[in-house]
């Protein structure tokens, strides 16, 4: 699977650890930046990442920041993106099962790296349940 990833300065260290983790699982990664922990404006990196998922250039996306809140907001402003704010294994599992989340947002300042890696693994391994959840997603999308 081709996975888009992006962070601001506050999510940079988790991003640099998640990339090799994804590759070890057999995935390809497209990094939308940032390239350091020097202060930057997260929308400049998060929006292109989310847009790549929405266009279908990448199958899924991971966005990271200090809390993950702003990154989730930016990603969810892109039509076709369903970004789940994940801070536990359960939020990652339910984000996939019930919301068919194609992007997740994780906060480096609130989620320790070992947990972040398990969140990513769970999100990748969990299938969408469909059924009543598909109807709800269509309602969200205005279909």
C-alpha positions, 0 to 999 in steps of 0.5 A: 500500500502507498501511504502518504505521511506528513507532519509539522515540527512537533510531529517530526520525530514520530514521523521519522520513526513511523516511516521505517516502521511502515516500510518494514511492514511492506508499505511504500511511503510518500513523505510530504514533509516537513524535513526537520523539527524547526518551527513551521506551519502545519497546513503547508504539509498536511493539506497536500498529504490529505489531497494525495489521499483524496485524489487516490494518488496514495491509498491512505495517509498519516498526519502528525503534530504536537496534539494532532488536533490541528492536523486532523482539522486540516485533513478533514477539510479536504473532500474525500478524506475521513481523518480519525484523531487517534490517541489509543488502539481503540480509536484507531480500530473504530476509526477504520471499522466504523468510519472507514478512516483513510487518514489518521492524525496522531499527536507526538506530545500526547501519544508515546512512540510505542503506542503510536506504532501500535495505533498505525498497525491497528489502523492498517490491519482493521477492515471497514465493517460496512453495513450501517456504517456505509450508510452513515458515511454516505450521509456524511458525504451528502450522498 
